[in-house]
């Protein structure tokens, strides 16, 4: 991911061959907005999850669905997270708020 950030994924031998992966190869990881959970910063994260810390850039509410939270990462990338409005309210999210994004480790 650059900027000192990383994600951990488990890749099967079959997928490694199919994708032509080799040590040192460049890969692209796509993270679906619904796969991320919003958490407060602090405390220890479980070892079976990926965590990224960032700063809320914007909170876009939708009366008919989940709230979109755009989070800027230290490496300059921006992730969009879809979250239930109640969770956004519980964390009192607004622009400038620091938070932790959590996702389960991906298996391919």
C-alpha positions as CSV (number, residue, x, y, z in Angstrom):
1,X,0.0,0.0,0.0
2,X,3.0,2.3,0.4
3,X,3.6,4.8,3.2
4,X,4.4,2.0,5.7
5,X,0.8,0.6,5.5
6,X,0.2,-3.1,4.8
7,X,-2.6,-5.7,4.5
8,X,-2.4,-9.4,5.2
9,X,-4.2,-11.9,3.0
10,X,-4.1,-15.7,2.8
11,X,-3.6,-16.9,-0.8
12,X,-4.0,-20.5,-1.8
13,X,-1.5,-22.3,-4.0
14,X,-4.1,-22.6,-6.8
15,X,-4.7,-18.8,-6.7
16,X,-1.0,-18.1,-6.6
17,X,-0.5,-20.1,-9.8
18,X,-3.6,-18.7,-11.5
19,X,-2.6,-15.1,-10.7
20,X,1.0,-15.7,-11.6
21,X,2.2,-14.4,-8.2
22,X,5.8,-14.6,-7.2
23,X,7.8,-13.1,-4.3
24,X,8.4,-9.4,-4.9
25,X,5.5,-9.1,-7.5
26,X,3.4,-6.0,-7.4
27,X,-0.3,-6.7,-6.6
28,X,-3.4,-4.6,-6.4
29,X,-5.8,-5.1,-3.5
30,X,-9.4,-4.0,-3.8
31,X,-11.3,-3.4,-0.6
32,X,-15.0,-3.2,-0.9
33,X,-16.5,-0.4,1.2
34,X,-18.9,-2.8,3.0
35,X,-16.0,-5.0,4.2
36,X,-14.6,-2.3,6.5
37,X,-15.8,-1.6,10.0
38,X,-15.3,1.7,11.8
39,X,-13.7,1.7,15.3
40,X,-12.4,4.2,17.7
41,X,-8.6,4.6,17.8
42,X,-6.9,2.8,20.7
43,X,-6.7,-0.5,22.3
44,X,-5.2,-3.7,20.7
45,X,-6.6,-5.1,17.5
46,X,-7.2,-8.8,17.2
47,X,-4.4,-10.6,15.2
48,X,-6.9,-12.1,12.7
49,X,-7.9,-8.6,11.4
50,X,-6.3,-5.9,9.3
51,X,-6.3,-2.5,10.8
52,X,-5.6,0.9,9.2
53,X,-5.8,4.2,11.0
54,X,-6.9,7.4,9.3
55,X,-8.7,10.7,9.4
56,X,-12.3,11.3,8.4
57,X,-12.5,13.5,5.3
58,X,-16.2,13.6,4.9
59,X,-19.4,11.9,6.1
60,X,-22.2,11.6,3.5
61,X,-25.5,10.6,4.9
62,X,-28.2,8.8,2.8
63,X,-31.8,8.7,4.1
64,X,-32.3,5.5,2.1
65,X,-29.2,3.5,3.0
66,X,-25.9,3.4,4.7
67,X,-23.7,6.4,5.5
68,X,-20.6,6.8,3.4
69,X,-17.5,7.8,5.4
70,X,-14.4,8.9,3.4
71,X,-11.2,8.2,5.4
72,X,-7.8,9.6,4.4
73,X,-4.9,7.3,5.2
74,X,-1.3,8.5,6.1
75,X,-0.1,7.4,2.6
76,X,-2.5,9.8,0.9
77,X,-5.0,7.2,-0.3
78,X,-8.7,7.6,0.6
79,X,-11.0,4.7,1.5
80,X,-14.7,4.9,1.4
81,X,-16.6,2.9,4.1
82,X,-20.3,2.2,4.1
83,X,-21.6,2.1,7.7
84,X,-24.9,2.0,9.4
85,X,-26.0,5.5,10.5
86,X,-26.3,4.4,14.1
87,X,-22.6,3.4,14.2
88,X,-21.6,6.7,12.7
89,X,-23.6,8.5,15.3
90,X,-22.2,6.3,18.1
91,X,-18.7,7.3,17.1
92,X,-19.7,10.9,16.6
93,X,-17.9,11.0,13.3
94,X,-17.2,14.3,11.5
95,X,-14.4,15.6,9.3
96,X,-11.1,15.6,11.1
97,X,-12.0,12.7,13.5
98,X,-9.3,10.0,13.8
99,X,-10.5,6.4,13.6
100,X,-9.4,2.8,13.0
101,X,-10.7,0.8,10.0
102,X,-10.9,-2.9,10.6
103,X,-11.4,-5.8,8.1
104,X,-11.0,-9.5,8.3
105,X,-8.0,-11.0,6.6
106,X,-8.9,-11.9,3.0
107,X,-8.6,-15.4,1.7
108,X,-8.1,-16.1,-2.0
